[in-house]
Amino acid sequence: MTLFDESERRIWSGRARAYADSFAKLCAYPVERLLDVADVRAGARVLDVGTGTGTVAVAACARGAKVSAVDAEPGMVDLAGQAAPAAEVQVAALPELPFTDGEFDAVVGNFVLNHVGRPQQALAELRRVTRPGGTVAVTIWASPPAPGQALIGRAIQAAGVVRPSDLPALASEDDFPRTGQGLTDLLASAGLAEAACETLSWDHRADVEQWWSGPASGVATIGQIVISQTPEVQAEIKRQLDTLSAEFAGPDGFLLLPHVALMASGRV
């Protein structure tokens, strides 16, 4: 396990409910398209890796698939199991999954590659548990981030805050360009054939308080940066967020936050 992996375990420990109440809806946007690309249909054996609150597992079950799902955080597994009772949900983490070679027709990972220390090794493991001719499909956030995704980071920067030194970044030798070509090349390097990528763009609708609730609860790396500050600095970040949010406010007061993700797939 890398330092990045260890940090991710700490970051997400005990934060399943806070994620469910904040960023889970945002991350749900690509789910149906992801399942389409993976050819998930009735009777298919599907593995959802990094299931989170179970959004992908629920959608796959609704298609009549035979679904297994895993997440590294026990709290996420509990929520996913409640949301998708027809699925087999358990605690497990990349890059070592408790499944046999070629066990699934399709393996999907919705934003899971953003949270692993060795993305290529993780993809190789997804490939291992997929049958010959099956599909691996994943999503990641694009870089540079879209304006909506960058909003909280801008508020943090405007408040004069820098990233804490105890939050490790991905090692340079394990990182890859968060572009369509970069993700396609990563899939190919993990042994997946016919690797292809498409860009997904959408406006996420949320009010300011809902958008703030995730970081204020320590959700994800951005949240860890927020809660590591003094109460006074946290209040200043929120003040900056309130000011900057005016750029995205719709007529009903809700924010329309542009986001861009990359979705790639490959054959085994």
N, C-alpha and C positions, 0 to 999 in steps of 0.2 A: 504494500500500500504506500502510495506517495504522500508527501506532506500535504499536497493539494487534496487528496482523498480524505486524509485525516481531518483537515479543516472543514471539508464539506460535511462530514459526519457530525462534527460539533455544531456547525451552523444550523443544520436542519433538525437536530435532536429536540424533540418536544414542541416543534413548531407546525405540526400538521394542521391543526385547527386554524391557526393564524394564516397559513397559506390558503386553506380552503375559503376563508373569508375575504381574501384579498386577490392574490395573483392567479388563483386556480381558473377563474373564468377567462382571464386573458389567455392562458395557455391552452384552453379548450378549443380555440378557434380552428386550428389545423386538423382536428381529429378526424372528421369525416373524410377529408381529402387524403389524409395519411392512410386510412383504411382502404380507400379506393385504390390508391397506388399499390398497396400491398396485396390487393385482390382478396380482401377478407370477405368471405361469404358464408352461407350456411354450411355447417359441417367442417369448416376449415379448422385446423389446429393452430391456434394463435398464441403467441407470447407477447405480453406487454411489459417491457422492461422500464423501470422507473415510473411505475404506475401513478405515483402521487396519490391523489384522492380517488383514483379509479375511473377517471373520465373516459379514457380509451377503452378500458375493460368493459365498462357499461355499454359503450357504443358497439363494441365487437360482439358482445352477448346479444344485443338487440338485433344483430344481423344473423343470429343463429350459429355463430362460431363456437367452438370449444376452446374456452379461454383460460390461460394461466397468466398470472401477473405477479410481479415482484417489485419490491422497493427496499432500499437500504434502511429506511426509517420505520420502526415498528408502529409509530403513530399513524403514518400514512397507510400502512398495511391494514390497520384496524378500520380506518375510514373507507378504504377501497373495498374491503370485505363486506362492509355494511351496504355500500353503494351497489356492488355487483355480487350478490349472493350466489349467483350461478357460476361464478369464476372460482378457480383455485388460486388463492392469493397467499403469498408467503414472503418472509423476509429473506432477501438475497441481494447481493451487490456485485456489479461488475468490478473486475474482469473475470470472475469465476462464478458461473451459474450452475445450479444443482440439477442439470438436465443432461440427457444423453445426446450424442451426436445425431443431428438430423431429426430431432423430435418434433419439430413444428413446420407447418406449411408456410407460415409467415411470422416474422418477428418485427415488432415495431418499438420505437423508442422516441417518445415525444419530449424533446428538449433534454433528454438524459445525457447526451454527449457534452452538454455545458457543465456537467457536474462530475466528470471523471478525470482522473489524473493522466491517463494514457488513452486518448481517444482511439488510436489505431488498434491497440490491443483490445479495447472494448468492442470495437466493430468486428474484429476477428472472432471474438467469443460469440457475438450475435450470429455470425456466419456459421460457426461450428454447430449451433443447435438448430439450424435451419436445414431442411431436407434439400437434396439436390434438385434444382429447378424452382425452389422456393424463393421468397423475396424478403429482403431486409429493407425497412424504410425508417428513416429518422428525420427529425427536425432539429434545427439549432437557431439561435438568434443571429442575425446578420451583423456584420461590423463593416463600417461604422454604424452605430445604432440609429434607428429612425427617431425623429424628434420626440415622439411620445415616450419611447423607451428611455430617452436621454433626459427627460424632465427632472427626475429626482436627482440624478447626478449633477445636473446644472445647479439645482438648489443647494446641494452639498458644496459644490465649488464656490458658489456665490457667498456661502457662509464662511469660507476660508478653511474648510476642512480638507485634510489629505487622508489617503488610505492608510490605516494602521499597519505597522510593519509586521504584525503577527497574523495577517491575512495573506497567505502565500498565493502568488499567481501560478498559472500553469507553467511548468518548466519549458524553456524555449525549445528544447529538442522534442517535446511532445506536442507543442502547439501547431496550429495550421491556420492558413488564411480563412477567415469566416466569410468567404465569398462562394458563389456557385461553383467556380472552378476549384477552389480550395477544398470544398466538401466533396465534390465529385472525385478529385484525386485521392482524397483520404479513403473513400470507399474502395476505389480501385486498388490502393496499396494494401488494403485488408483482404484482398482476394475476391472481391465481389465483381461480377461481370455486368456489362451493360449499365454501368453506373450513370445516372442522370440526375439533374437537379432542377428545381423550379423555385421561383421566388413567390412568396405569399405576402400580400400587403393588405392591411385592414386598419380601421379606426376602432380602437377599444373605447367603449363608453363607460365612464365611471365618474362619481363625484370626487371632489378633492379629498374629503375625509376618508373615503374608501381607498383611494389611491395611496394615501399616506399611511393607512392602518398596517399594511404589510411591513414596510420599512420600520415603522415605529415599534413593531413587535419583533424586530430582528430577523425578518424573513429574508433569505438569500444574502449574498455578499453585501449588497447595497444596504440591507437592514443592519448588518453587523457594523458597518461604518457608522450608521446613525446612532445605534444604541451604545457605541463605545464612547460617545461624547458626553459632556456634562449636560445636565438639564437645560442650562442656559443656551448652550450651543445647539442642542436639539430644537429648542424653541426658535432659534434663529434660522435653522434649516427649514422648519415649517413655515416661518414668515416668508422666506424667500420662495418656497414652493407656492404659497398662496398668491404671491405677486406674479410669478412666472406662469402660473396656470391660466391666467387671463388670456394668454395667447391661444388657448385650446378650448375656451368656454363656448358652448353652444347657446342658442337662445333660451333653452330650458335650464341653463346653469350647469348642466353636466359637461364634463370634459370629453372631447373627441380626440383621442391620443393615437397618432399614426404609429404603427408598428410594422416591422418587416422581418420575416423569418425565411429560412431556407429549408426546403424539403428535398431530400435525396433518397434514392432507392437503387438497389442493385440485386442481381440474381446470383444464386449459389450454383 
